[in-house]
Amino acid sequence: MIKNPVPWPDGARCAVAVTFDMDADSILHLEHKDSHRRISATSMLRYGPEVAIPRILETYRKYDIQQTFFVPAWCIEQYPAAVEAMVKDGHEVAHHGYIHENPIAQSRDEQLYWLQRGIDVIEKYTGQRPRGWRAPLYNFSNDSADLLIQEGFTYDASLMGDDIPYIICTDSGQLVELPSHWGLDDWPPYVHSIDLDYVMPIRGPREAIQGFRSEFDSAWEYGGLWISVWHPFASGRLSRWAEVEKLIEYMLEKGDVWFATLEEIAAHVMDCIDNQSYQPRIDSLPFYDRPVEIKGPDKI
């Protein structure tokens, strides 16, 4: 099923990263000029840093694992206690935009400005320059790879082009891509909000977690990579997080699983490439240098 699996440390069958995007209310303010009046929506989103993050960190301490949190820099400034707690427990704080802005809607210079502004905030509050980035809402633009390479990032976690790590490259250099996909994102089963313009039936935690567990079982069976994308305000809710705890316990009991931060996974992949124990697939970006035009007798 996977022709070139990564040789994971200590003979592990798969690598696991339970990653979080702590967006908080950053996702509200750019979309709604009257966001200050939307108290209910703001309270829902503030639940993430104020209630869910302490709960999530307690679980990680319980199982002695370190993981990756993608945090918009504006959220770091607004909720410093949550980020300080992450850093204190040895977790990675990675870049997720400044205020969850959309890179695709920005010029190259605008993207660079917000990328650098976010880097400065992360360095100030964590003492470390970020090594990884996930584009807000996966909005990785045709300029993103170049800018990340320019700013010294080692990996990206925005794309969905494979089941295992691969390399994305431009004329400027290369990055390790650590892919996930919507089937490993908690937004589809859990998020329902008129204020966020996303209205879908909410699935019960036991039903929703089955999809994540099935994805893990396949990654374990075939030597893959399992990167889940969770949001504290959604999956940090009491019954939902209880199911995530059970899933972590299931993974640990199954054994031969490497829990790691994405920075650690990216570094391991590069080591394997350097010692020639892994030959990754390579994508050259951008895929197209201009809009695709289809010529014919009739418009499509």
C-alpha positions as CSV (number, residue, x, y, z in Angstrom):
1,M,0.0,0.0,0.0
2,I,2.9,2.4,0.8
3,K,5.9,1.6,-1.4
4,N,8.5,3.6,0.5
5,P,7.6,3.9,4.2
6,V,9.7,6.0,6.4
7,P,11.9,3.9,8.8
8,W,10.5,5.3,12.1
9,P,12.6,5.4,15.3
10,D,13.0,2.1,17.3
11,G,11.1,0.2,14.7
12,A,7.8,2.0,15.2
13,R,5.0,1.1,12.8
14,C,3.9,4.7,12.4
15,A,4.4,8.2,13.7
16,V,1.6,10.0,15.5
17,A,1.1,13.7,16.0
18,V,-2.0,15.0,17.8
19,T,-1.7,18.6,16.6
20,F,-3.9,21.5,17.6
21,D,-4.8,24.8,15.9
22,M,-5.5,27.2,18.7
23,D,-7.3,29.8,16.7
24,A,-9.5,31.1,19.5
25,D,-11.4,34.1,18.4
26,S,-8.9,35.1,15.7
27,I,-11.2,33.4,13.2
28,L,-14.0,35.8,14.0
29,H,-12.5,39.2,13.8
30,L,-11.4,39.3,10.1
31,E,-14.7,37.9,8.9
32,H,-17.0,40.2,10.9
33,K,-16.5,43.9,11.4
34,D,-19.0,43.7,14.3
35,S,-17.2,40.8,16.0
36,H,-17.0,42.8,19.3
37,R,-20.8,42.4,19.4
38,R,-20.9,38.7,18.9
39,I,-20.5,37.6,22.5
40,S,-21.8,34.1,22.2
41,A,-19.5,33.2,19.3
42,T,-16.5,34.7,21.1
43,S,-17.3,32.8,24.3
44,M,-17.4,29.6,22.3
45,L,-14.0,30.3,20.8
46,R,-12.4,31.5,24.0
47,Y,-13.3,28.2,25.5
48,G,-10.2,26.9,23.7
49,P,-7.4,28.7,25.4
50,E,-9.2,29.2,28.7
51,V,-10.8,25.8,29.4
52,A,-9.7,23.3,26.8
53,I,-5.9,23.9,26.7
54,P,-5.4,23.2,30.4
55,R,-7.4,20.0,30.0
56,I,-5.4,18.9,26.9
57,L,-2.1,19.7,28.6
58,E,-3.1,17.6,31.6
59,T,-3.7,14.6,29.3
60,Y,-0.3,15.0,27.6
61,R,1.3,15.1,31.1
62,K,-0.6,12.0,32.0
63,Y,0.8,10.1,29.0
64,D,4.2,11.9,29.0
65,I,4.0,13.0,25.4
66,Q,4.9,16.3,23.7
67,Q,3.0,17.6,20.7
68,T,2.6,20.5,18.4
69,F,0.3,23.5,18.7
70,F,-0.2,25.9,15.8
71,V,-1.1,29.3,17.2
72,P,-1.9,32.5,15.4
73,A,0.5,35.2,16.8
74,W,-2.4,37.4,17.7
75,C,-3.7,34.6,19.9
76,I,-0.3,34.3,21.6
77,E,-0.6,38.0,22.5
78,Q,-4.2,37.7,23.7
79,Y,-3.8,34.4,25.6
80,P,-0.2,34.3,26.8
81,A,-0.9,32.0,29.8
82,A,-2.1,29.2,27.5
83,V,1.1,29.5,25.4
84,E,3.4,29.7,28.5
85,A,1.8,26.5,29.7
86,M,2.5,24.8,26.4
87,V,6.2,25.9,26.5
88,K,6.6,24.9,30.1
89,D,5.5,21.4,29.3
90,G,7.9,21.1,26.4
91,H,5.5,21.3,23.5
92,E,6.2,22.9,20.1
93,V,4.5,26.2,19.3
94,A,4.4,26.6,15.5
95,H,3.3,29.3,13.1
96,H,-0.3,29.7,12.1
97,G,-0.5,33.2,10.7
98,Y,-0.8,36.4,12.6
99,I,-4.6,36.6,13.0
100,H,-5.6,33.6,10.8
101,E,-5.4,35.7,7.7
102,N,-5.8,34.1,4.2
103,P,-2.4,34.1,2.3
104,I,-4.1,33.4,-1.0
105,A,-5.9,36.7,-0.8
106,Q,-2.7,38.6,-0.1
107,S,0.2,39.9,-2.2
108,R,3.6,38.3,-1.8
109,D,4.8,41.4,0.2
110,E,1.7,41.2,2.5
111,Q,2.3,37.5,3.1
112,L,5.9,38.2,4.0
113,Y,5.0,41.0,6.4
114,W,2.5,38.8,8.4
115,L,4.8,35.8,8.3
116,Q,7.6,37.9,9.8
117,R,5.4,39.6,12.3
118,G,4.2,36.2,13.5
119,I,7.8,34.9,13.8
120,D,8.7,37.9,16.0
121,V,5.8,37.2,18.4
122,I,6.6,33.5,18.7
123,E,10.2,34.2,19.4
124,K,9.3,36.8,22.0
125,Y,6.9,34.5,23.9
126,T,8.6,31.1,23.5
127,G,12.3,32.0,23.1
128,Q,12.5,30.0,19.9
129,R,12.1,30.8,16.3
130,P,9.3,28.6,14.8
131,R,10.4,25.8,12.5
132,G,7.0,24.8,11.2
133,W,3.9,26.4,9.6
134,R,0.4,25.5,8.9
135,A,-1.5,27.9,6.6
136,P,-4.7,29.2,8.1
137,L,-7.5,27.1,6.7
138,Y,-4.9,25.2,4.7
139,N,-4.6,28.3,2.4
140,F,-1.1,27.6,1.1
141,S,-0.4,30.1,-1.7
142,N,1.9,30.0,-4.7
143,D,4.3,32.2,-2.7
144,S,4.1,30.3,0.6
145,A,6.9,27.7,0.0
146,D,9.4,30.4,-1.2
147,L,8.7,32.6,1.8
148,L,8.9,29.8,4.3
149,I,12.3,28.7,2.9
150,Q,13.5,32.3,2.9
151,E,12.6,32.6,6.6
152,G,14.4,29.4,7.6
153,F,11.4,27.1,8.2
154,T,12.1,23.3,8.0
155,Y,8.6,22.0,7.4
156,D,5.1,22.8,6.4
157,A,1.9,21.0,7.5
158,S,-0.7,22.5,5.2
159,L,-0.9,20.2,2.2
160,M,-2.6,16.9,1.5
161,G,-0.6,15.3,-1.2
162,D,0.5,12.0,0.3
163,D,0.0,9.6,3.2
164,I,3.6,10.0,4.3
165,P,6.2,12.8,4.5
166,Y,7.5,14.2,1.2
167,I,9.5,17.1,-0.1
168,I,8.2,20.3,-1.6
169,C,10.8,22.4,-3.4
170,T,11.1,25.7,-5.3
171,D,14.1,27.5,-6.9
172,S,14.8,28.8,-3.3
173,G,15.2,25.4,-1.6
174,Q,13.1,22.7,0.0
175,L,10.8,21.9,2.9
176,V,9.6,18.7,4.5
177,E,5.9,18.4,3.9
178,L,4.0,16.7,6.8
179,P,0.6,16.1,5.2
180,S,-2.8,15.5,6.8
181,H,-6.3,15.7,5.2
182,W,-9.9,16.7,6.0
183,G,-10.6,13.1,7.3
184,L,-8.2,13.8,10.1
185,D,-9.7,17.3,10.9
186,D,-12.3,17.8,13.6
187,W,-14.0,20.7,11.8
188,P,-16.4,18.5,9.7
189,P,-17.8,16.4,12.5
190,Y,-17.9,19.0,15.3
191,V,-18.1,22.6,14.2
192,H,-21.6,24.2,13.9
193,S,-21.7,28.0,14.0
194,I,-23.8,30.5,12.2
195,D,-21.2,33.2,13.1
196,L,-18.5,31.1,11.4
197,D,-20.7,30.5,8.4
198,Y,-20.4,26.7,8.9
199,V,-23.6,24.9,9.6
200,M,-23.4,21.1,9.6
201,P,-25.0,18.3,11.7
202,I,-22.9,17.6,14.7
203,R,-21.7,14.0,15.2
204,G,-21.5,12.3,18.5
205,P,-18.0,11.9,19.9
206,R,-18.0,8.1,19.7
207,E,-19.2,8.2,16.1
208,A,-16.7,10.9,15.1
209,I,-13.7,9.3,16.7
210,Q,-14.2,6.2,14.6
211,G,-12.9,8.0,11.6
212,F,-9.8,9.0,13.3
213,R,-9.3,5.5,14.7
214,S,-9.7,3.9,11.3
215,E,-7.1,6.3,9.8
216,F,-4.7,5.4,12.6
217,D,-5.2,1.6,12.1
218,S,-4.3,2.0,8.4
219,A,-1.3,4.1,9.2
220,W,-0.1,1.5,11.7
221,E,-0.8,-1.4,9.3
222,Y,1.2,0.1,6.4
223,G,3.9,2.2,8.0
224,G,2.4,5.6,7.6
225,L,2.0,8.9,9.3
226,W,-1.0,10.0,11.4
227,I,-1.4,13.7,11.9
228,S,-4.7,14.8,13.3
229,V,-5.8,18.5,13.2
230,W,-7.9,19.5,16.2
231,H,-9.2,22.8,17.5
232,P,-9.4,23.3,21.3
233,F,-12.8,25.0,21.2
234,A,-14.2,22.0,19.3
235,S,-12.4,18.8,20.4
236,G,-11.5,20.1,23.8
237,R,-15.1,19.9,25.0
238,L,-15.6,17.4,27.8
239,S,-17.1,14.4,26.1
240,R,-15.1,14.8,22.9
241,W,-11.8,15.0,24.7
242,A,-12.7,12.0,26.8
243,E,-12.9,10.1,23.5
244,V,-9.6,11.4,22.4
245,E,-8.0,10.2,25.6
246,K,-9.4,6.8,24.9
247,L,-7.9,6.9,21.4
248,I,-4.5,7.8,22.8
249,E,-4.7,4.9,25.2
250,Y,-5.7,2.6,22.3
251,M,-2.6,3.8,20.4
252,L,-0.3,3.3,23.3
253,E,-1.7,-0.2,24.1
254,K,-1.3,-1.2,20.4
255,G,2.3,-0.3,20.7
256,D,5.1,0.4,18.2
257,V,3.9,4.0,17.8
258,W,6.2,7.0,17.9
259,F,4.5,10.1,19.4
260,A,6.4,13.1,18.4
261,T,6.2,16.8,17.6
262,L,6.1,17.8,14.0
263,E,9.5,19.4,14.4
264,E,10.9,16.1,15.6
265,I,9.2,14.2,12.7
266,A,10.6,16.6,10.1
267,A,14.1,16.3,11.6
268,H,13.9,12.5,11.5
269,V,12.8,12.5,7.9
270,M,15.7,14.7,6.9
271,D,18.1,12.4,8.7
272,C,16.7,9.5,6.9
273,I,17.0,11.3,3.6
274,D,20.6,12.2,4.4
275,N,21.6,8.6,5.3
276,Q,19.7,7.3,2.3
277,S,17.3,5.1,4.3
278,Y,14.3,7.0,2.8
279,Q,13.7,8.3,-0.7
280,P,10.8,10.8,-0.6
281,R,8.5,11.9,-3.4
282,I,9.3,15.4,-4.5
283,D,6.8,18.1,-5.6
284,S,8.0,21.2,-7.3
285,L,5.9,24.3,-6.5
286,P,4.0,26.1,-7.6
287,F,2.1,23.5,-9.8
288,Y,1.1,26.2,-12.3
289,D,2.6,29.7,-13.0
290,R,-0.5,31.2,-14.4
291,P,-4.3,30.6,-14.4
292,V,-5.3,27.5,-16.4
293,E,-7.1,28.4,-19.6
294,I,-9.1,25.9,-21.6
295,K,-9.6,26.9,-25.3
296,G,-12.4,25.5,-27.4
297,P,-15.4,26.4,-29.4
298,D,-17.5,26.9,-26.3
299,K,-16.8,28.2,-22.9
300,I,-16.6,25.5,-20.1
